[in-house]
Amino acid sequence: MRKLLLLFMPLLLLASCKKEIKSTEGSIDLFTNVYYNASKGLNNYRQFYISKMDYKNDTILEFVPNVVFPTMMEKITFIKNDSFHKPVEYIEGKSTAFMKMTASKPVSVYKKPFGSKWVNFPIFGYDKRVKMNDTILYGNKEFSRFKTIQGKVLTIFYIKKTDTILPYSLNKIADKDYQGRLERIDSYDKEKDIFTTLVLVPRKKISDDGKDLFSFNQKLNSVLNKIEKQKSK
């Protein structure tokens, strides 16, 4: 019996180790819907497009939409190693070298005042959260759930069961604890009768904006490298 246990022990260890897969390329959309007088129905609402983040490996290009006209992008910022640089105007940035976008002093993403919100602290009331039954959304996505109650505000958190790690997270602590990815937060303020939902939408393909900017810089770097080689001859 002891020999059998020793024989199967490595297999058991391998099965228990969950391998995390780091996504190397893709896009992330962040948007929120705000429903007013929610107890009377969900017809009176506004949608706010918060951010579009295109990424390749550890480089993120964040496109921030106009607040009044969310279909129009307003600025682009370069993010890398948990730091961001001063954003450039969207029209200018579509053909801007990364070396120019990163000319400004890097600042911690946790201090970024626009677009996506980066946090490195637990969710408020996380230590008193209440586990809920798993659910399925969007047809086939399975989510773990838990809720918190702060005063008259009820908030439900949805964590997709996945081992794929994105370069951006709504809350890394919850992701790690639940071995997944927080993709949706629903909140209802009973006193104000306002229901809000914040949604993270991961995409496998980079948007056309990001594709153009990454391609432009790849070609630019190729030209600069050729010039440097010619100089060294």
KEDO-754602 format. One record per residue (C-alpha): x, y, z; residue number from 1. Coordinates in steps of 0.001 Angstrom, whole numbers, plus 500000, padded with zeros to 6 digits. Layout:
     c1     c2     c3 resi
      X      Y      Z  NUM
...
***
This chain:
     c1     c2     c3 resi
 500000 500000 500000    1
 502794 502376 500905    2
 504510 501706 497571    3
 501278 502449 495705    4
 500880 505754 497563    5
 504450 506743 496730    6
 503850 505808 493102    7
 500708 507931 492727    8
 501809 510849 494917    9
 503469 512832 492043   10
 500316 512435 489930   11
 498147 513695 492764   12
 500405 516712 493245   13
 500277 517556 489545   14
 496492 517294 489479   15
 496152 519593 492488   16
 498383 522321 490987   17
 496370 524726 488885   18
 498515 526302 486210   19
 497857 529982 485519   20
 497985 531092 481884   21
 499053 534659 481180   22
 497227 536218 478255   23
 499823 537793 475942   24
 497548 539678 473556   25
 493996 540972 473509   26
 491644 543743 474509   27
 489596 544648 477583   28
 486460 546792 477603   29
 485078 548399 480746   30
 481603 549887 480871   31
 478888 550581 483407   32
 475113 550913 483241   33
 473305 553144 485739   34
 469576 552519 486214   35
 467506 555262 487857   36
 464271 554545 489801   37
 465259 550910 489512   38
 462376 549604 491637   39
 459983 550810 488909   40
 461836 549063 486093   41
 465121 549142 484194   42
 464077 551363 481286   43
 465507 554635 482623   44
 469262 554177 482370   45
 472533 555517 480967   46
 475525 553568 479763   47
 479047 554855 480314   48
 481969 553479 478339   49
 484873 553721 480779   50
 487874 552330 478969   51
 489280 550177 476189   52
 492644 548566 476886   53
 494616 546844 474130   54
 497657 544888 475233   55
 500628 542945 473958   56
 502669 541138 476604   57
 503320 543736 479339   58
 502442 546833 477274   59
 498938 548287 477585   60
 497450 551041 475441   61
 494425 552519 477172   62
 491925 554394 475013   63
 489694 556659 477102   64
 486373 557750 475564   65
 484772 561182 475735   66
 482378 561432 478695   67
 479647 563198 476726   68
 480114 561220 473495   69
 481279 557751 474607   70
 481601 556441 471042   71
 484407 558972 470474   72
 487841 558236 471922   73
 489463 561233 473604   74
 492929 560186 474739   75
 495456 557368 474826   76
 497811 556501 477650   77
 500750 554087 477763   78
 500802 551639 480693   79
 503613 549273 481634   80
 504918 547705 484858   81
 502026 549157 486911   82
 502882 552694 485777   83
 501213 555064 483343   84
 502422 558086 481396   85
 500765 561390 480583   86
 498022 560711 478030   87
 498113 562068 474488   88
 495161 563244 472434   89
 493514 560425 470488   90
 493978 561963 467021   91
 497660 562687 467676   92
 498273 559406 469470   93
 497127 557205 466595   94
 500499 557834 464947   95
 502722 558550 467935   96
 505923 556729 468785   97
 505949 554905 472107   98
 509196 556726 472960   99
 507247 559992 472791  100
 504303 558602 474761  101
 506694 557497 477507  102
 508704 560750 477612  103
 506804 561942 480689  104
 507619 560691 484171  105
 505880 557379 484969  106
 503245 557452 487709  107
 501733 554527 489606  108
 498546 553234 487957  109
 496965 553197 491396  110
 497004 557001 491228  111
 495521 557252 487728  112
 492533 559672 487837  113
 490909 558754 484509  114
 489725 555680 482610  115
 490171 552308 484295  116
 490475 552240 488070  117
 493372 550187 489443  118
 493126 549040 493061  119
 495464 547134 495353  120
 493246 546846 498426  121
 490394 544498 499405  122
 486779 545160 498448  123
 484916 547130 501129  124
 483221 544636 503458  125
 485183 541756 501896  126
 485932 540197 505270  127
 482159 539950 505943  128
 481129 538796 502466  129
 478418 536189 502076  130
 478845 533300 499644  131
 476106 532835 497053  132
 475270 529983 494704  133
 477130 529825 491403  134
 475279 531099 488351  135
 475477 531094 484555  136
 475391 534339 482550  137
 475631 535221 478858  138
 474465 531756 477874  139
 477418 529620 478942  140
 479714 531478 481349  141
 479830 530043 484857  142
 480422 532478 487728  143
 481132 532176 491430  144
 479308 534832 493453  145
 479427 536593 496786  146
 477709 539657 498209  147
 478476 542470 500600  148
 476144 544854 502414  149
 477316 548358 503295  150
 474525 550360 504945  151
 471646 550345 502436  152
 473811 549267 499516  153
 473798 545633 498393  154
 476601 544596 496039  155
 477006 541269 494230  156
 480326 540211 492707  157
 480625 537734 489831  158
 483894 535856 489303  159
 484428 533860 486131  160
 486064 530502 486673  161
 489222 530670 484577  162
 492974 530173 484845  163
 493771 532873 482279  164
 495349 535980 483799  165
 494801 539373 482161  166
 497129 542374 482613  167
 494245 544291 484254  168
 492027 543244 487125  169
 489058 544833 488870  170
 490400 543338 492097  171
 493433 541038 492230  172
 492719 539933 495785  173
 489289 538526 494887  174
 490697 536995 491690  175
 493360 535151 493663  176
 491053 533983 496440  177
 488472 532604 494008  178
 490996 531400 491388  179
 489193 533275 488643  180
 488526 536742 487262  181
 486108 539345 488620  182
 484092 540362 485549  183
 480926 541941 486895  184
 479770 543968 489892  185
 476067 544683 490499  186
 475118 547232 493140  187
 471740 548470 494395  188
 471362 551560 496568  189
 467960 551139 498228  190
 467856 554705 499562  191
 468578 556335 496167  192
 466804 553572 494208  193
 469760 553323 491824  194
 471044 550074 490371  195
 474480 549986 488728  196
 476361 547247 486959  197
 480065 547382 486133  198
 481218 544917 483469  199
 484660 543824 482300  200
 484618 542302 478803  201
 487800 540444 477756  202
 488444 539975 474027  203
 490993 537734 472328  204
 491724 540197 469526  205
 493219 543682 469766  206
 490945 546460 468485  207
 491716 548223 465210  208
 492975 551278 467141  209
 495460 549233 469101  210
 496456 547144 466114  211
 497307 550273 464109  212
 499343 551830 466911  213
 501285 548659 467723  214
 501946 548126 463995  215
 503089 551733 463518  216
 505614 551419 466337  217
 506849 548031 465161  218
 507583 549486 461719  219
 509169 552578 463275  220
 511454 550449 465443  221
 512445 548401 462408  222
 513460 551557 460529  223
 515380 552939 463514  224
 517221 549643 463974  225
 518298 549681 460323  226
 519599 553241 460711  227
 521543 552263 463839  228
 523091 549290 462032  229
 524155 551502 459134  230
 525755 553957 461555  231
 527721 551200 463243  232
 529252 549988 459968  233
***
